[in-house]
Amino acid sequence: MAKLEYATSFRDLIVYRKARELSLEIFRLTKRFPREETYSLTDQIRRSSRSAGAQIAEAWAKRRYEKHFVSKLTDSDGEQQETQHWIETALDCEYISQEEANALLEKCTEIGRLLGGIIAKAEQFCNPSPYQAREEQANYFVASLPTLKTDN
């Protein structure tokens, strides 16, 4: 079994990549929706699918605090579940086929499963490894600035 690498950015997370792929697929699919849906169904499904990935990115930035990290991942899961609702609505309105809906819903379910796994092991994401470099506390206040020499 191959050793997994540490994620150094939210972009390294499989769940983030899958959320981005899903939002792009939904964007392309919704181009076919009727114009009258532009400010309702089209807008809602695009917004929720994009927000799922954005919430993962925001969670990554908040990993210093485990509860904040979990909260943002929970928000992401809520967005992907909202996306499932809009997929089912698009199916009901006959804007997408049953096969398209099933494929999209399967991807949403996978994203939800991955999010659940991260949430269950949040402490592993929030507590940095002793092998990872950390910035030492620095003095950011300067008492005096050096005088610059000029040729004049």
N, C-alpha and C positions, 0 to 999 in steps of 0.2 A: 504494500500500500504506500503510495507516494505521500510524502510529508507536505502538509498544506503550508503555504506561505502566510505570513502575517499581512493583514490588510493595512496599508499605509494611508489610504484615502477611501472615501466613500465610493469612488469609481472602481475600486478593487472588489467591491462586494458583488457577488453573483446576483443577489436580490435587486440591487440597484440597476445592474445591467438589464435584467429581465423586465423591470418596471419601465425602463427607458424604451426597450424594444416594444413592449405592449403599447405604450403611449404613441409611438410612431406608427404602429400598425393601425391603431384606432384613428389616428389623424388621417391616414391614407384612406381608410374605409369610409370615414364620414364625409369625404369629398363627394361621395355619391348621394348623400342625403338630400332631400328636397330643400329648396331655398327657404321655405317657410319654417324649417327647423333650425335655421342658422343661429337664432338667439335663444333657442330653448334646448332641445335634445342635443344638437351638435355641440353647442357651447358647454353644456353640462358634462357630457361624456368626455370631451377633450380636457376640460378643467380637472375633473376628478382623476383621470388617468395620468395626467401630468403631475398632479399634486402628490400622487403616491411616491414617485421618485424623488420629488423635491423634499418631502418629509423625511425620507431616508437620508438625504444629504444633510438636512438640518439636524437630524438625530446624531449623525456622526460628529457634527460640530459641538454637540452638547454631551459627549460621552464623559466629560469630567464628573458629571452628576448623574448617577445611574437612574434615578427617578425621572429626570428630564429626558434622558436617552430613551427609556422605555415609553414615556409619554408620547414622544414624537414618532416612535415606531408604531405605537397603537394608533396614532392619527393616520399614519400611512396605511395601516390595515383597514381602517375605516374608509379611507379614500378608495382602496381597491374594491372593497365591498360595495361602495356606492357605484363604482364603475360597473360591477356585475349587474346592479339594478338597471342601469342605463342600457347595458347590452341586451338585457331581457326586454326592455321597453322597445328598443330598436327592432328586435325580433317580432314582438307583438304588432308593431306598425308595418312589418314586412319590408323593412329597409335593409335587413341582412337575412341571409339564409340560416337554417338550423345548423348546418355544418360550420358556418362562420361563427355563429354564436357559441357553439360547443367548443370550438378551438380557443376563442377568446376567454370563455369562462374557465377552461382548463388552465390557461396561463394565469388568470387571476388567482385561482385556487393554489397554484404552485407558489406564487408570490406570497400569498397568505401563509402557506406552510413554512416558507423560508423566514418570513418575519416572525412567526411563532417560535421557530427555533432560536433565532437571535434573542428574542425577548426572554426566553427560558434560560439563556446563558448570558444574560446582559453583563454580569460581573466580569466575564472573560473579555468583553469588549471595552469595558470601562476602566479596568485596572491595567495600566500599562505593564508590559513585560519588563523585568529587570534588565533585559538585554537591549531594550530600545533606548535610544539616546533621548535625554531630556535636557532642556535648557536650564542651565544653572541660574539661580537668582542673580540678577544684575542690578547695579546701581544706575538707574535711568536719569538721575538728577545730577547735573554737572554744576559744581560750585563756581568754577570760573572757566572761561574759554581761553585757550592759548592765543597769544597775539600773533597775527600773521605778519611775516616780514615782507616788505615790498622793496622793489629795486629803486624806487624814487628817492 
